[in-house]
Amino acid sequence: MEREIILPSFRLERIHLEGNGHIQWITTLNQEEECQKYLGNLFRVFEKDAPPSYIFKIGTTKIGFLQIETSQFQERELTYALHPRHQHRGYASRLVEEVSDFLLERECETVSLKIEPSNLKSICVALNAGFELQPRRDYRYYEFIKKK
């Protein structure tokens, strides 16, 4: 995965083990109630075997966190968190749409999202970004996919 990804609306900066200045910001985001509820501890992004993780920005403003995991051959799974200060502006839907389109054009056949049934905001994000709900295989999550 690239160190930086430039999308039409966002710039994604890869988080690496040295932290590259993002530790304090992730600490703040990690303390948010919704982040704790749905994602758990974000500090796992600094572990050696962590999937590629990014801070996404508009200009120089840090907006949120994104992780891109290879879940199966030719499939990528996205996990994201938006800082509460930047929610309710359409950023999450736009980010998920732009990242999934980027990945589908360059490196995979399918992008997926696993969303807890109680996370209505993320269900709306998935639908707004063009993902389709799949039949349930796991009672804990809804799975949404987007294909080429």
N, C-alpha and C positions, 0 to 999 in steps of 0.2 A: 504494500500500500504506500501511496505517496505521502511525503511529509506535509504537503500542502495541496489542497484541492480548491480550485477556483470555480465557483458556480455562478449562475447569473445574478443571484441575490446575496450570496454568502461566500465567505472565505473560511475554509476549515483548516485549522492548524493541528497537526498530529501531536499528541501528548506522548512524550517518551519518558524513559525511566528517570532521567535527571529532573523531570518536572517542568522544564523550560518556562518557568514563571507562572504556571497555571495552578500550583498547589494551593495557594491562598484562595483563589477563585473557586476551585473545586470544594474546598473546605466550606465556604459559604453556601454553595449550592447543595452540598451534602447535608446541611442542617435544615433544609426546607422540608416541611412535613410531607408534602406529596412525593418528593424525591425519595424520602425514607420509606414511605408506604409502598411505592411501586418498584423502586430500583434497589433498595437496600444501600449498602455502603459503596459509594463511588470510588473510594480509595483503592479498590481492586484494580483500577486502571493502571496503577504503578507496579503491579506484579509482573514478573518476567514473562509469564505465559498469557497475559491479557490480550484480547483481540485489539486490533487497531482502534484507537480512541482519539477523538478530536474535540477541540473547543471550536464552536462556530461563531463567527463574527459578522456584523454589518459594519463596514468601515473598520474602526478600531474598537468598537463596542462589543464586548463578549456577551453573547445572547444565550448560549446553552452548550450542552454536551451531547456528543453522538458517538456511538460505538458500532462498528461494522464487523460482524462475526460471520465466519464461514460455517454455516450449519450443515450443509451437505455439499457434495460436488455440484458446482454451478449454481449454488444458492447462497445468498447473503441475508443475514438477519440484522435488522436495525434496532437499536435501543437508543432512546434519546431522552433528554430532560431540558426543559426551558426554564430559565430563571424567572420567578414569579413577576418580576418587574417588567418582563417582556412578553408575558402571556396575553391572550385575547387580542392579538394584532394580526393573526394569520401566519405568523412566522413558522410555527410547527408544521402546518400543512404544506407550506411552500418548501420548507427544508426537506421534508420527507419525499415530496414529489421530485424535487431537483436532485437529491442524492440517489433516489431509486432510478430515475432516468439516466443519470451519469453511470451508475453501476451496470444497468441493463445494456447500455450502449457499448461499454468497454470490457466487462469481465464476467458477466454471469447471465443466466437464463431467467432466474427468479429472485425476487426480493420479498422477504417476509417480515411480518410484525406479529409478535405474540403479545396480546393485550388482556389484562384481567377484566372480567365482565363488569366490575364496578368502576372502571376507568373510562367513563363516558367521553371525556375530552379526547382521549387518544383514539377511541373508536371513531369519533367524528373526524379526527385528523386522517386516519387511514382511509375512510371513505372519500373525503375531500381530495386526497392525493391519488385517487384512482385505484386503490386496492380493493380486492374482493374478499368477502368473508368465505371461509372454507368450512366444510363439515368438521365438527369438533372431534378431535382425537385425544384431547387432554382436557379433563373437566376444569382445570385451573385457569385455562386461557382460551380466548378466541384467537384463531389464526387468520390473518389477512395476507393475501399474496398479490403480487403484481408481476406479470410476465412480459417478455419481449413481445 
